[in-house]
Amino acid sequence: MNNFKQLEAFGNRTAVYAEREYSYTEMAEIADAICGAAGGRTLVFCLCSNNKESLFGYVGFMRGHVVPVLLDASIPMDRLQRLMDLYKPAYIWASSDHQDLSAITESSFVFGDYTLFQCPAFFQHDLDDQLALLLSTSGSTGSPKFVRLSYENIFANAESIKEYLDIKADDKPITTLPMNYSYGLSIINSHFICGATVIVTDASILKKEFWDLCKEQGATTFGGVPFVYEMLDRLKFEAFDLPSLKKLTQAGGKLSPDLSVKFAEACDRKGIQFFMMYGQTEATARMSYLPPGKNLEKAGSIGVAIPGGELLLQDDMGNKITAPHVSGELIYKGPNVSLGYAESLADLSKKDENSGILHTGDLAYVDEDGYFFITGRLKRIIKVAGSRISLDEVEGLLHEHGHECVCAGADDRLSIYTLQEDRLQIKKIIKGKLNLKGFEVIRIERIPRNGFGKILYSELPK
């Protein structure tokens, strides 16, 4: 299954707007020329930004069965070199201005502002036939760990997303997320298979030029992680005048209950469908969604499984949980579950290690109506004075009381980080509500986040 091989069928429909319109026919021709310069099936690093060059390169490599590794264009050279040593790519598709690459490689093809750099040492990769793409697990551009995705993973997930979002050829998503991030990439994949138009921009939602482009091109949809919606809230989204906007999607972490309700109500007033979704890179992108009509009734829920998928719960012994409101590990089954991980080129020949089953590592329960609710992470559980404490639940409790905090720690050491001068109030809540003593409250200037807006707990001060 490789739906990108049929893109020419959309003919003169506009595939991409990036300073100008590019039809599907034109995109396919450019994409195939980029891939053709790489020769046969091999491994290529793509240093991605939200631009036409990155997008056409990705489409070309997918069409030509070359395996791309999608990386952030801003990756430091020392980290890139480490990955090059581990995976030995044949080529690197990157900005022509990349001086470090220009110094150690040769140019083999140029399109726009990008060059296909040929790496000096040739290596014959043993690539499994199913392997289509490598994506980072967390957005940490220097991590050698990638998720191995197959063509079936990518396009089965794109078809499911197309179905539950009811994506049509006249939809026009605008890029708000990095394309090397599974969520951002899934928006591109699910719209291209429908013949829709992707509006490509690297502009931040905080910039006037982003919203000007939205209006000028008639953007109908965009997606965001919780951090994006926090920014939209500060920008007073409810007052925006964007008549073309028809759908908003949210994933990449749990949106706070108050913001969930606020955006659900604002979108309802504006006639916009607001989809809250749940997924992981290990499942290509999406695993569940909450139908917009249930946003208020089931606030805080990740919803139901996507078409073709199944969600279930298991207890500590691996037994299936069927009773409502009983917490256990969330398990997902579906054709979009990845082949497994890669940590070096030796792993690229591996077969499917997951067999369509993903242990998400998330704790959840299901209600009487079959809607699932995440309660925390298995690895975000610590013991304080012998009691099991969910760091996510502590964060939620403090948020309910108006405190913007993040929690980390280990057994018998709970650390609460706050941006405000509210340490005394936080201590009072924790002692009063949880009766805890083994904790500390630390004032910090900012919450560390990666390029996708996810909190980097490991970078919090100890």
C-alpha positions as CSV (number, residue, x, y, z in Angstrom):
1,M,0.0,0.0,0.0
2,N,1.6,3.3,-1.2
3,N,-1.1,5.8,-2.0
4,F,1.5,8.4,-3.0
5,K,2.0,6.4,-6.2
6,Q,-1.4,7.6,-7.4
7,L,-1.0,11.3,-6.8
8,E,-1.0,12.1,-10.5
9,A,-4.6,11.1,-10.6
10,F,-5.4,14.5,-9.0
11,G,-3.9,16.2,-12.1
12,N,-4.1,19.9,-12.0
13,R,-5.6,20.2,-8.6
14,T,-3.4,22.3,-6.3
15,A,-1.4,20.1,-4.0
16,V,0.8,22.7,-2.3
17,Y,0.7,26.5,-1.8
18,A,4.2,27.7,-1.0
19,E,4.6,31.2,-2.4
20,R,2.7,29.9,-5.4
21,E,0.5,27.0,-6.3
22,Y,2.0,23.6,-7.3
23,S,-0.4,21.1,-8.9
24,Y,-0.3,17.4,-8.1
25,T,1.2,16.7,-11.5
26,E,3.9,19.3,-10.9
27,M,4.6,18.0,-7.4
28,A,4.9,14.4,-8.6
29,E,7.4,15.4,-11.4
30,I,9.6,17.4,-9.0
31,A,9.4,14.7,-6.3
32,D,10.4,12.0,-8.7
33,A,13.3,14.0,-10.0
34,I,14.6,14.4,-6.4
35,C,14.2,10.7,-5.7
36,G,15.7,9.8,-9.1
37,A,18.9,11.5,-8.2
38,A,19.3,9.2,-5.2
39,G,19.2,6.1,-7.5
40,G,17.7,2.9,-6.1
41,R,16.4,1.9,-2.7
42,T,18.7,3.4,0.0
43,L,18.6,5.5,3.2
44,V,18.4,9.3,3.0
45,F,18.4,11.9,5.8
46,C,16.0,14.7,5.3
47,L,16.6,17.9,7.3
48,C,13.1,19.2,7.4
49,S,11.5,22.6,7.7
50,N,7.9,23.5,6.7
51,N,8.9,24.3,3.1
52,K,8.2,23.0,-0.4
53,E,11.7,21.5,-0.7
54,S,11.3,19.3,2.4
55,L,7.8,18.3,1.4
56,F,8.6,17.4,-2.2
57,G,11.7,15.4,-1.1
58,Y,9.6,13.4,1.3
59,V,6.9,12.7,-1.3
60,G,9.5,11.7,-3.8
61,F,11.4,9.3,-1.5
62,M,8.1,7.7,-0.5
63,R,7.0,7.2,-4.1
64,G,10.4,5.8,-5.1
65,H,10.8,3.4,-2.1
66,V,13.8,5.3,-0.8
67,V,13.7,5.3,3.0
68,P,13.8,8.8,4.4
69,V,14.8,9.7,8.0
70,L,13.0,12.9,8.9
71,L,15.1,15.2,11.1
72,D,14.7,18.8,12.2
73,A,16.6,21.2,9.9
74,S,18.1,22.9,13.0
75,I,19.8,19.8,14.3
76,P,23.4,20.7,15.5
77,M,26.2,19.3,13.3
78,D,27.7,17.2,16.1
79,R,24.4,15.4,16.6
80,L,23.9,15.0,12.9
81,Q,27.4,13.5,12.6
82,R,26.7,11.1,15.3
83,L,23.6,9.9,13.4
84,M,25.5,9.7,10.2
85,D,28.1,7.5,11.8
86,L,25.3,5.2,13.2
87,Y,23.1,4.9,10.1
88,K,25.5,5.8,7.2
89,P,22.9,7.5,4.9
90,A,23.7,7.5,1.2
91,Y,22.4,11.1,0.8
92,I,21.3,14.1,2.9
93,W,18.5,16.3,1.6
94,A,19.1,19.7,3.2
95,S,19.4,23.4,2.7
96,S,22.0,24.4,0.1
97,D,23.3,26.9,2.7
98,H,24.3,24.1,5.1
99,Q,28.1,24.8,5.2
100,D,29.1,21.8,7.3
101,L,27.5,19.5,4.8
102,S,29.0,21.4,1.8
103,A,32.4,20.8,3.3
104,I,32.2,17.0,3.6
105,T,29.8,16.0,0.8
106,E,29.2,16.5,-2.9
107,S,26.1,18.1,-4.5
108,S,24.3,15.7,-6.7
109,F,20.9,17.5,-7.3
110,V,19.4,20.9,-6.5
111,F,15.8,22.0,-6.3
112,G,14.8,25.4,-5.0
113,D,16.9,26.1,-1.8
114,Y,17.7,22.5,-1.2
115,T,20.6,20.2,-2.3
116,L,20.8,16.4,-2.3
117,F,24.2,16.0,-0.7
118,Q,26.0,12.7,-1.5
119,C,27.8,11.2,1.4
120,P,31.5,10.3,0.7
121,A,31.5,6.7,2.1
122,F,29.1,4.4,0.2
123,F,27.3,1.8,2.3
124,Q,25.0,-0.9,1.0
125,H,22.0,-1.0,3.4
126,D,20.0,-4.1,4.1
127,L,16.6,-2.6,4.3
128,D,13.5,-4.7,5.2
129,D,11.0,-4.7,2.3
130,Q,8.3,-3.2,4.5
131,L,10.4,-0.3,5.8
132,A,9.2,3.0,4.5
133,L,10.2,5.7,7.0
134,L,12.1,6.5,10.2
135,L,10.7,9.0,12.7
136,S,12.0,10.3,16.0
137,T,10.2,9.0,19.0
138,S,10.2,12.2,20.9
139,G,11.4,15.1,18.8
140,S,14.8,14.9,20.3
141,T,16.8,15.5,17.2
142,G,20.0,14.0,18.5
143,S,18.5,10.7,19.7
144,P,19.6,7.6,17.7
145,K,16.3,5.9,18.5
146,F,13.7,6.0,15.7
147,V,10.4,4.3,15.0
148,R,10.4,2.0,12.0
149,L,7.2,2.6,9.9
150,S,5.9,0.6,7.0
151,Y,3.9,1.8,4.0
152,E,0.9,0.0,5.4
153,N,1.3,1.8,8.8
154,I,1.5,5.2,7.1
155,F,-1.4,4.9,4.6
156,A,-3.7,2.8,6.8
157,N,-3.5,5.5,9.4
158,A,-4.0,8.2,6.8
159,E,-7.1,6.5,5.5
160,S,-8.5,6.2,9.1
161,I,-7.8,9.9,9.7
162,K,-9.4,10.8,6.4
163,E,-12.6,8.8,7.4
164,Y,-13.2,10.2,10.9
165,L,-12.2,13.8,10.0
166,D,-14.3,13.5,6.8
167,I,-11.4,15.1,4.8
168,K,-12.4,16.3,1.3
169,A,-10.5,17.5,-1.7
170,D,-11.6,21.1,-1.0
171,D,-10.0,21.1,2.5
172,K,-7.0,23.4,3.0
173,P,-4.8,22.6,6.1
174,I,-2.1,25.1,7.0
175,T,1.2,23.9,8.6
176,T,1.4,24.6,12.3
177,L,3.6,21.6,13.3
178,P,7.0,20.3,12.1
179,M,6.7,17.8,9.3
180,N,9.3,15.6,11.0
181,Y,6.8,15.2,13.9
182,S,4.3,12.3,13.4
183,Y,1.3,14.5,14.1
184,G,2.4,17.2,11.6
185,L,3.3,14.5,9.0
186,S,-0.1,12.8,9.5
187,I,-1.9,16.0,8.5
188,I,0.1,16.1,5.2
189,N,-0.4,12.4,4.5
190,S,-4.2,12.3,5.2
191,H,-4.8,15.4,3.0
192,F,-2.6,14.4,0.1
193,I,-4.4,11.0,-0.3
194,C,-7.6,13.1,-0.8
195,G,-6.3,15.5,-3.3
196,A,-6.5,18.4,-0.9
197,T,-4.3,21.5,-0.8
198,V,-1.6,21.9,1.9
199,I,-0.7,25.5,2.7
200,V,3.0,25.4,3.6
201,T,4.5,28.0,6.0
202,D,7.2,28.1,8.6
203,A,5.7,31.1,10.2
204,S,4.7,30.9,13.9
205,I,1.1,31.3,15.0
206,L,2.4,34.3,17.0
207,K,3.2,36.1,13.8
208,K,0.8,38.3,11.8
209,E,2.0,36.8,8.5
210,F,0.6,33.4,9.6
211,W,-2.9,34.7,10.1
212,D,-2.7,36.9,6.9
213,L,-1.8,33.7,5.0
214,C,-4.7,31.9,6.6
215,K,-7.1,34.5,5.4
216,E,-5.5,35.0,2.0
217,Q,-5.5,31.3,1.1
218,G,-8.7,30.3,2.9
219,A,-7.3,27.8,5.3
220,T,-10.0,25.4,6.5
221,T,-8.1,23.5,9.2
222,F,-5.0,23.3,11.4
223,G,-3.7,21.2,14.2
224,G,-1.9,21.9,17.4
225,V,-0.4,20.4,20.6
226,P,-1.5,21.7,24.0
227,F,1.2,24.4,23.9
228,V,-0.3,25.8,20.6
229,Y,-3.7,26.0,22.2
230,E,-2.3,27.8,25.2
231,M,-0.8,30.4,22.9
232,L,-4.1,30.6,20.9
233,D,-5.9,31.3,24.2
234,R,-3.6,34.1,25.0
235,L,-4.1,35.5,21.5
236,K,-7.9,35.6,22.2
237,F,-8.8,33.0,19.6
238,E,-12.5,33.4,20.3
239,A,-12.3,36.9,18.8
240,F,-10.6,35.9,15.6
241,D,-12.4,36.4,12.3
242,L,-11.5,33.4,10.1
243,P,-14.6,32.5,8.1
244,S,-12.8,29.8,6.1
245,L,-11.8,27.8,9.2
246,K,-13.9,24.7,9.5
247,K,-11.9,22.2,11.6
248,L,-9.4,22.3,14.5
249,T,-7.5,19.2,15.7
250,Q,-5.6,18.7,18.9
251,A,-3.2,16.0,19.9
252,G,0.4,15.6,21.2
253,G,-0.6,15.6,24.9
254,K,-3.6,16.2,27.1
255,L,-5.2,19.6,26.9
256,S,-6.2,21.0,30.3
257,P,-9.9,20.5,31.1
258,D,-10.7,24.3,31.2
259,L,-9.0,24.9,27.8
260,S,-10.8,21.8,26.4
261,V,-14.2,23.3,27.4
262,K,-13.2,26.8,26.4
263,F,-12.2,25.8,22.8
264,A,-15.1,23.4,22.4
265,E,-17.5,26.2,23.3
266,A,-15.7,28.8,21.1
267,C,-15.6,26.5,18.2
268,D,-19.3,25.6,18.6
269,R,-20.2,29.3,18.5
270,K,-18.1,29.7,15.4
271,G,-19.4,26.7,13.6
272,I,-16.0,25.0,13.7
273,Q,-15.5,21.2,14.4
274,F,-13.0,20.7,17.3
275,F,-11.4,17.2,17.3
276,M,-9.4,16.2,20.4
277,M,-7.3,13.2,19.5
278,Y,-4.7,10.8,21.0
279,G,-1.8,9.1,19.4
280,Q,1.9,8.1,19.5
281,T,4.6,7.9,16.9
282,E,4.7,4.2,17.6
283,A,1.2,4.0,16.1
284,T,2.3,6.2,13.1
285,A,0.2,9.1,14.5
286,R,-3.4,8.6,15.6
287,M,-5.1,5.9,17.8
288,S,-8.3,7.6,19.0
289,Y,-10.5,10.7,18.6
290,L,-13.4,12.4,20.5
291,P,-16.3,13.2,18.2
292,P,-17.0,16.9,18.4
293,G,-20.5,16.4,19.5
294,K,-19.1,14.7,22.7
295,N,-16.6,17.5,23.6
296,L,-18.6,18.8,26.5
297,E,-20.3,15.6,27.7
298,K,-17.1,13.7,27.7
299,A,-14.6,16.5,28.5
300,G,-11.2,15.1,29.2
301,S,-11.7,11.9,27.2
302,I,-9.5,10.7,24.4
303,G,-12.6,9.3,22.9
304,V,-12.9,6.0,20.9
305,A,-10.6,4.1,18.7
306,I,-10.0,5.3,15.1
307,P,-11.6,3.3,12.3
308,G,-9.8,0.0,11.9
309,G,-8.3,0.2,15.4
310,E,-9.2,-1.2,18.8
311,L,-8.5,0.1,22.3
312,L,-8.5,-2.2,25.4
313,L,-7.2,-2.2,29.0
314,Q,-4.9,-4.7,30.8
315,D,-4.2,-5.0,34.5
316,D,-0.7,-5.7,36.1
317,M,-1.1,-9.4,35.3
318,G,-1.9,-8.9,31.6
319,N,-5.6,-9.7,32.1
320,K,-8.2,-7.7,30.1
321,I,-10.2,-5.2,32.1
322,T,-13.8,-5.0,31.0
323,A,-15.4,-3.2,34.0
324,P,-15.9,0.6,33.7
325,H,-13.8,3.0,35.7
326,V,-11.1,0.4,36.5
327,S,-7.6,1.8,35.6
328,G,-5.1,-0.3,33.6
329,E,-2.6,0.0,30.9
330,L,-4.0,1.2,27.6
331,I,-3.4,-1.3,24.7
332,Y,-4.0,-0.4,21.0
333,K,-4.4,-2.8,18.1
334,G,-4.4,-1.8,14.5
335,P,-2.6,-1.8,11.1
336,N,-0.9,1.5,12.0
337,V,1.2,0.0,14.8
338,S,4.9,0.4,13.8
339,L,7.3,-2.4,13.0
340,G,9.4,-1.5,16.1
341,Y,12.4,0.6,16.9
342,A,15.8,1.2,15.3
343,E,18.9,2.4,17.2
344,S,21.5,1.8,14.5
345,L,21.6,0.6,10.8
346,A,21.7,-3.0,12.0
347,D,18.1,-2.7,13.0
348,L,16.9,-1.6,9.5
349,S,16.7,-5.2,8.3
350,K,14.4,-6.3,11.2
351,K,11.0,-7.6,10.5
352,D,7.8,-6.5,12.2
353,E,8.3,-6.9,15.9
354,N,4.9,-5.6,17.2
355,S,2.4,-7.6,15.1
356,G,-0.1,-4.8,15.3
357,I,-0.2,-4.5,19.1
358,L,1.1,-1.5,21.0
359,H,1.5,-1.2,24.8
360,T,1.1,2.5,25.1
361,G,2.6,2.9,28.6
362,D,-0.5,5.1,29.5
363,L,-2.9,4.4,32.3
364,A,-6.5,4.8,31.5
365,Y,-10.1,3.7,32.3
366,V,-13.2,3.3,30.1
367,D,-16.6,4.7,31.1
368,E,-20.0,3.0,30.7
369,D,-20.4,4.4,27.2
370,G,-17.1,3.1,25.9
371,Y,-15.1,6.4,26.1
372,F,-11.5,6.2,27.3
373,F,-9.9,8.6,29.8
374,I,-6.1,8.8,30.3
375,T,-5.1,9.0,34.0
376,G,-1.3,9.1,33.8
377,R,1.8,7.3,32.6
378,L,3.1,4.0,34.0
379,K,6.6,5.6,34.3
380,R,5.1,8.8,35.9
381,I,4.2,6.9,39.1
382,I,6.4,7.3,42.2
383,K,6.1,6.1,45.8
384,V,6.1,8.6,48.6
385,A,6.2,7.1,52.1
386,G,4.9,3.8,50.6
387,S,1.9,5.4,48.7
388,R,1.7,5.3,44.9
389,I,1.5,8.9,43.6
390,S,0.7,9.8,39.9
391,L,2.7,12.8,38.9
392,D,0.1,13.6,36.3
393,E,-2.7,13.6,38.8
394,V,-0.8,16.0,41.1
395,E,-0.3,18.3,38.1
396,G,-4.0,18.1,37.4
397,L,-5.0,18.8,41.0
398,L,-2.8,21.9,41.2
399,H,-4.1,23.1,37.8
400,E,-7.6,22.8,39.1
401,H,-6.6,25.2,41.9
402,G,-5.2,27.7,39.4
403,H,-1.5,26.8,39.6
404,E,0.6,26.3,36.4
405,C,2.9,23.5,37.6
406,V,4.8,20.5,36.4
407,C,5.8,17.6,38.6
408,A,8.8,15.2,38.5
409,G,10.7,13.1,40.9
410,A,11.6,9.6,42.1
411,D,10.5,7.4,45.0
412,D,10.3,9.5,48.2
413,R,11.1,12.7,46.3
414,L,8.3,14.7,44.7
415,S,9.5,17.9,43.0
416,I,6.9,20.5,42.0
417,Y,8.0,23.3,39.6
418,T,6.1,26.5,39.4
419,L,6.4,29.7,37.3
420,Q,4.8,31.9,39.9
421,E,5.5,33.1,43.4
422,D,3.0,30.7,44.8
423,R,5.1,28.1,46.7
424,L,3.3,28.6,50.0
425,Q,-0.2,28.1,48.4
426,I,1.0,24.9,46.6
427,K,2.4,23.5,49.8
428,K,-0.9,24.1,51.5
429,I,-2.8,22.3,48.8
430,I,-0.5,19.3,48.7
431,K,-0.5,18.9,52.5
432,G,-4.3,19.4,52.7
433,K,-5.5,17.4,49.7
434,L,-2.8,14.6,49.6
435,N,-1.5,14.6,53.1
436,L,2.1,14.4,51.7
437,K,5.3,15.6,53.4
438,G,8.1,14.3,51.1
439,F,8.0,17.0,48.5
440,E,9.6,20.3,47.4
441,V,8.3,23.3,45.5
442,I,10.8,25.0,43.1
443,R,10.4,28.3,41.3
444,I,11.6,28.3,37.7
445,E,11.6,30.9,34.9
446,R,10.4,28.7,32.1
447,I,9.1,25.2,31.5
448,P,11.6,23.4,29.1
449,R,9.9,22.1,26.0
450,N,11.0,20.5,22.7
451,G,10.2,21.8,19.3
452,F,6.8,20.1,19.4
453,G,5.8,21.9,22.6
454,K,6.1,18.8,24.8
455,I,7.5,19.2,28.3
456,L,11.1,18.0,28.7
457,Y,10.9,16.6,32.2
458,S,14.5,15.4,32.1
459,E,15.7,19.0,31.7
460,L,14.0,20.3,34.8
461,P,16.6,21.4,37.5
462,K,17.3,18.7,40.1
